[in-house]
Amino acid sequence: MKILITFALVFCFGWAQAQSIEGAWKMTHQNGEKVMDVEYIKIYQDGYFAFGAKKLDDNAFVGAGGGPFELEGNTYTETLDFFTLDPTQVGTDNQYKLDWVDNKIVISSESTGRMLVEIWERVSDARDDLTGNWVITGRKRNDEIRRSTPGARRTIKILSGGRFQWVAFNSETKEFSGSGGGTYTAKDGKYTENITFFSRDNSRVGASLGFDYEVIDGEWHHSGLSSTGNPIYEIWTPYAIGYPGAKK
């Protein structure tokens, strides 16, 4: 309750205006306690969000979640496409109150008499050639490009604010196949990922991978060598276009 009173006073005497939520965010406080041992990074872009969490001492994967979101005034709604902490919630809509304080967002809700309050600090809202929410729709093998239409089982990659996260999941079966993310740069046709969390193998944290990229007719063509040294060529389409079930 103390933290709610504090932020209420800030709103009474402070200044606030509508801002864009797009970009990368880091959770700093939860229910009045400073987040110390776990790093939570959340990315918002093109009406979609994804978060990944890891332990700071050994980079062990903690969890991931994401899906479409809507923000109307202070009413913030998440629809979960994947959620490792409680897969039974996949497909549900969760409504919160979202308030702005300086360059932070305060997300709060009350359910069954319990209050949830999270404070997120903006990491960055930087944009580049690849800023967007993407879904994989094609691969090149033996000089032949093979296309596919994503369904309930799909792989996405969301990039914004200098952060990226990929996720493979099935929104119907609620199965989670894996996720990884970190920081990235995309400039002059060169794309570099710096891995800060990886659900399948936390020993990969700290690795950097470089690729070539080109945006052709609005699609991201991604090529280079995978972490195992095998050549890859992937085509990523904007999520709202490539996935027929995307919220419009």
Summary of the structure (lengths in Angstrom):
residues: 248
radius of gyration: 18.6
end to end distance: 37.6
largest distance: 63.8
contacts: 741
relative contact order: 0.17
helix: 9%
strand: 60%
